[in-house]
Amino acid sequence: MGYFEKIYQSDLSHRARAVYMYLRDHADSEGKCWPGIRTIAAELRLSRSTVKRALDDLCKAELISKERRFRENGSLSSNLYRLK
């Protein structure tokens, strides 16, 4: 099965498909990546809220999981995304 076969056969929105392909393109060999929402939005030319909705759609479809990450000082860092 190809990387995107599940995506092509899904009922996901175009925004969710684009974000999934972006994450896949930026993932390491273990399927992990950690781009910021602002970065994803800028590179895909989408709004930040559109990217957030797409990520929520991908989590609900169980195509990705996301973990919050924190800096040593306790402030939030970018999320860690794991592709399934």
C-alpha positions as CSV (number, residue, x, y, z in Angstrom):
1,M,0.0,0.0,0.0
2,G,1.4,3.4,-0.9
3,Y,1.8,6.2,1.6
4,F,-1.2,8.1,0.4
5,E,-3.6,5.3,-0.5
6,K,-5.6,5.7,2.7
7,I,-5.8,9.4,2.1
8,Y,-7.0,9.0,-1.5
9,Q,-9.8,6.6,-0.4
10,S,-10.9,8.7,2.6
11,D,-13.6,11.3,2.9
12,L,-11.1,13.8,4.3
13,S,-11.2,17.4,3.3
14,H,-8.7,18.9,0.9
15,R,-7.1,20.8,3.7
16,A,-6.6,17.6,5.8
17,R,-5.1,15.8,2.8
18,A,-2.7,18.6,2.1
19,V,-1.6,18.8,5.7
20,Y,-1.2,15.0,5.9
21,M,1.0,15.0,2.8
22,Y,3.0,17.9,4.3
23,L,3.6,16.0,7.5
24,R,4.5,12.8,5.6
25,D,7.0,14.8,3.5
26,H,8.6,16.2,6.7
27,A,8.6,13.0,8.8
28,D,11.6,11.1,9.7
29,S,12.1,7.3,9.2
30,E,9.9,6.6,12.3
31,G,7.0,8.8,11.0
32,K,7.7,11.6,13.5
33,C,7.9,15.3,12.7
34,W,7.4,18.5,14.7
35,P,6.7,21.5,12.5
36,G,4.9,24.5,14.0
37,I,1.3,25.3,13.0
38,R,2.5,28.7,11.8
39,T,5.2,27.0,9.6
40,I,2.7,24.6,8.1
41,A,0.3,27.4,7.4
42,A,2.9,29.6,5.8
43,E,4.3,26.8,3.6
44,L,0.9,25.5,2.5
45,R,-0.6,29.1,2.2
46,L,-3.4,28.2,4.6
47,S,-4.6,30.1,7.7
48,R,-3.5,28.8,11.1
49,S,-7.1,28.0,12.0
50,T,-7.5,25.9,8.8
51,V,-4.3,24.0,9.7
52,K,-5.6,23.4,13.2
53,R,-8.9,22.0,11.8
54,A,-7.1,19.8,9.4
55,L,-4.9,18.4,12.2
56,D,-8.0,17.7,14.3
57,D,-9.6,15.9,11.3
58,L,-6.4,13.8,10.9
59,C,-6.4,12.9,14.6
60,K,-10.1,11.9,14.5
61,A,-9.4,9.8,11.5
62,E,-6.6,8.2,13.4
63,L,-4.0,8.9,10.7
64,I,-1.8,10.9,13.1
65,S,-1.4,11.4,16.8
66,K,0.0,14.5,18.4
67,E,1.8,15.1,21.6
68,R,2.4,18.5,23.3
69,R,6.1,19.3,23.8
70,F,7.5,21.7,26.3
71,R,10.8,23.6,26.6
72,E,13.0,23.3,29.7
73,N,11.5,26.6,31.1
74,G,8.0,25.0,30.8
75,S,6.8,27.0,27.8
76,L,5.1,25.2,25.0
77,S,7.1,24.1,21.9
78,S,5.8,22.7,18.7
79,N,3.7,19.5,18.8
80,L,5.2,16.2,17.9
81,Y,3.2,14.5,15.2
82,R,3.3,10.7,14.6
83,L,2.0,9.3,11.4
84,K,0.2,6.0,11.7
